[in-house]
């Protein structure tokens, strides 16, 4: 075994090991004595900064009596090669329950997010999110998305840099009332900038992405595509994502200019909802 720099996969595995141990409610000293491990070894495994054999990991999850589903999940991670490209399946349009996503958003120092057709998930109102959900369990899916947004409430909240394409303002989700409230959400949030239709964007920005930086780890690029999400932490991907973020910052309207546009669209949807006689929706945060 050796100490190493963590990566997205090792941190996902460490997080799963830690959750399995917490669920067991087994005293740490008892577990360490049974395994013959030091506290440092366990800590480094759970933070993803130390290698371990699959046999060691199997012993650990066996000692904490992990449920079969959790056991299979952990062992699948333990056997996965650290390629720098990690594909994670999920229900269509609903990556919000992916632990690898939640874990890294909670750890992030800064989050750069670019969307072309939708408002970014971390900025969506509850009703707007509900309108996008394609599932029979929409309320739970919406609750998961709202829970993700709480990362901005903490003392070490990440700095959010959001780039919203003008197309997302024009795409009506669930009616004028919902869009009115969503425009207000954008209007009152810091770090949100608009990409106008006439912006000269390079071809690499035809699709959205999220780029997360950390205090102690290498950055991660996250791309959602239907029913799968891709997490990348290679040097080449990081360099391209940094270049894309710089391009977005170059062509985007300023925050003040963007607020003016959001206000204009809020007014449009306000007049439209009044014309439709739409009832009031949920309060905007």
N, C-alpha and C positions, 0 to 999 in steps of 0.2 A: 504494500500500500504506500501511497505517496500523497503529499499535500499538493494541491494544484489550484489554478484559477478556475472558478466555477463557470459553467455555461448554462444556457437555458434548460437543457435536459437535466443536468445534475441538480439544479435548483428545483425543478419540478419533481424529481425523484425524492429529494430531501424533504420537500413539503409534504409529499404523500407519506413518507416514513414518520414524520412528526405527527401528522394527523392520526395515523394508525396508533401511535403510542398514546396520544391523548385520549383516544376513544377507549383504550384498554384500562385507563385509570390505574395503571400499574406504577408503583413507586420507582423512580428512576434508579435509586441505589440498588433496589432489588433486581431490576433488569440488568444493570451493569454487572452485578455480581454473578448472575446466572450466565451471562454471555462471556464474562472475563474481559470486558472492555473498559477502557478509561472513559471518563466523562468527556474528555477532549475529542476522542474518536467519534463518539456519538454526536457531539455537537457539530463536528465538521461534516459528518455524513448528512445531517439534517439541514445544513446550510449549503450543501453541494460543493464543498471545497476539499473533499477527500475521496479518493477512489475506494471501492470495496468490491470484493468478489460477489458474484451472484449467490454463492453459498452463504456468505455472511449476511447478505440481505434477506435471504430466505430464512435463516436462523432468527433474525430480528423480527420479521413479521410473524414467524411461527410463535415466538415467545409472547408477543402481544396479542396472539390469537385473532389476527385480522380476519374479517369476514371474507368469504370466498371471492366476492367481486373485488374487494380492495386488494386482496392477495394477488389476484390475477393482474390487476392494474399495475401494482408495484413491480411485479416480476417482468411484465412487458416493458416497463420503463428501464428496468435493470439490464435487459437484454438489448435494448435499442442502442445503436451506434451513435456517438456524438458527431453527426455529420454537419451540423450547422444549419440544417434544413429540417424542420419538424412539422409534420402534418397532423392536425388534430380534427377529427370529425365532430360534427354537432348537428342539431336540427337546423333546417333551413332558416337563415336570417337570425339565428339565436346562438351566438358564441358566448353569451354572458355567463354560462355556468362552467366554462373551461377554467380549471384551476390554474393552468399555466398563464392564462390571460390575467385573471384576478390577482395572482401572486405578483406578477411583474408590474401591473398598474399600481399596486399598493407599495411597491419598492421604489418606483420611479422618482427621479429627481425632476425630470421634465418629460412632457408628453407632447409630441408634435403629431397632429392628426389632420389628414386631408380627405375630404369626401366630395364626390362629384354629383350624385343624385339625391342623397339623403343628408339630413342634419346628422352630425356625428352622434353616436350613441351616448357619449358622455355629456351631451348637451340637450338631449331630447326631453321633452315634457312627457309625463305619463301617458297622456292621450295620444300624442304623436307616436310614441313607441308602440302603444297598443295597436294603432292602425297599420303598423308594419309587420306585426307578428302573424306568421302563418303556422298556427298550431292550435290544437284543441285545449292546450293548457296555457292560454295566453296570459292569464293573470299572474301565474308564477313566473313566466318569462319576463313580463313587465317588471315584476318585483325584483328579479335578478338584475335587470338593467338599472333600476333606480338605486339598488344597493351598490352597484359599481360606482355610481356618481359620488358616493360618500367619501371617496378618497380625497376629495377637495375640502373636506371639513376638518381634517386633522391638523395637528401642529406642524407636521412635516409634509404637508400637502405638496404634490408636484406642481410645477409651473406648467400651465396648459397653454399650448399654442395651437389654435384651431383655424383651419382654412376651409371655408365653406364656399363651394362653387355657386354661382348665381342660379344655375339650373335647379338646385335644391330649394331655392326660395319659390320658384315657379311651380314646382311639382306639388300638387295639392294632395295632402294625406288626411283623410277622414273629415274633410270639409273646412269651411272658412273659419269656424270658431276655433278649431284645433290649430289651424295655421296662424291665426291671430295670436293665440297664446304662445305658440312656438316662436314667433317673431319677437315677442316681448322677452322671452327667455334669452334669445340671442342679444337683444338690445341691452340687457342689464348684466351681461357677463363680460368679464375682462378676458383679454387674450384671443378674441374672435375677430378674424379678418376675412373679408369677402374677396373671392376671385371672380372678377367680372367676365362676362362672355367674351369680350374683346381682348382679354389677356393673352399674350404670346407665350403659350406654354409649350415646353418640349414634349416629345412623344412619350417620354417616361412618366408623364403625369396624366395619362389617359385614364388611369384607375386610382382609387384611393389607397391610402396606407396609413399606418401609425408607426411612429419612430419613438422609442423610449430610451432615455439615457438614465444612468444610475450613478450614485456616489462611489460605489465600490466594484461595479461590474461593467463588462463590455456591453455596448448598446444592443438593442433588439429591434428588428423591424417586423411588424405584424401586418398580414394581408388577409382579409376575409374574402372568401369566394363561394357563395352559396351555402353548401352544407359542409364545407371544410374551411379551416383556417391554417395559415402557414406562418410559422415563427422562424426567423432567420437571424443568426448572429455571426455570420462570416465577415471577414474584413472587407471583402468586395461589396457585399450588400450594404454594410454600414457606410462605406464611402459613397455609394450611389444614393443612399437615403439622405445623407448629409448634404449632398449636392442638390437633391430634390427640395429639401427644406429651404436651402438658400434661394433656389429659383422661385419657390412660392413666396418667400418673404420679399423678394425683389418685385414681383408683379402684383401682389395683393394690395388692396386699398389699405390705408392706415386704419387703426381701430376707430378713430373718430369719424373718418369717412364711411367706414362700414356701418357704424351705428346710424348714420343718417339714412343709409339705404335700408337697414332693418326697420327703421321708424317709418319709412315710406311704405314698405310692404305691410307693416302692421296696420297702417292707416287704410291701405287697400282692402286687406282682409276684414278690417273692422267694418268698413262700409258695406262689404259684400255680405257679412254675417247679419248686419242689420237689415239689409234688403231681403235676406232669406228668412229673417225672423228666428235666427238660431238662438237657443238658450245659452246661458252662461256656462262655461266649463269649469274645471278645477282651477284653483288659485295657482298662479305662476310663482315659482320660488324667486 
